[in-house]
Amino acid sequence: MCNRANAPDIVAELLRYLEARPQSGPRRPGAPPAASPRSERGRRAQVADYGMREELVLKAAVLAERFYPDLRWYVDVMLQLIERAGEFASKDVWHSTVQLITAYPELHEYSTRKARPPARPRRPRPRAARAA
């Protein structure tokens, strides 16, 4: 099912699924339905229900950890998971990311730049700030 060749594609799809926000609350009467996000392929993007986000994050993290093509890709994926999942990312996810970065000095500068780019349009989430 998943191997080293297709793991980056599967993880990328899981990240896209995590990125979309589920609609919350009922629609106002007479209000048009909210536009559904579109994927790169033009079809409607699937939306991860809040009830399954933590499980989705864990599965994506396991795939990234098991099949990473290189360390920078792994750091990129894990930081994206932490950023997109917010409080749904368990402490294990950011802890394993920090451990890996600590173990490889060549990743220190790279991961610092990735975790804290110069101009940040959004306020970082608490778990993302811990990983940084």
KASUL-V834871 format. One line per field, one symbol per residue. phi: phi as a letter, one per 30 degrees, with the letter a starting at -180 (. if undefined). A space follows every 50 residues. Layout:
# KASUL-V834871
phi=???
This chain:
# KASUL-V834871
phi=.cbedceeddddddddddddcddcidddeidddddddcdddjddddcdde dcddddddddddddddcddadddddeddddeddddhdddddddddddddd dddcedcededddddbdeccdcdddedddddd
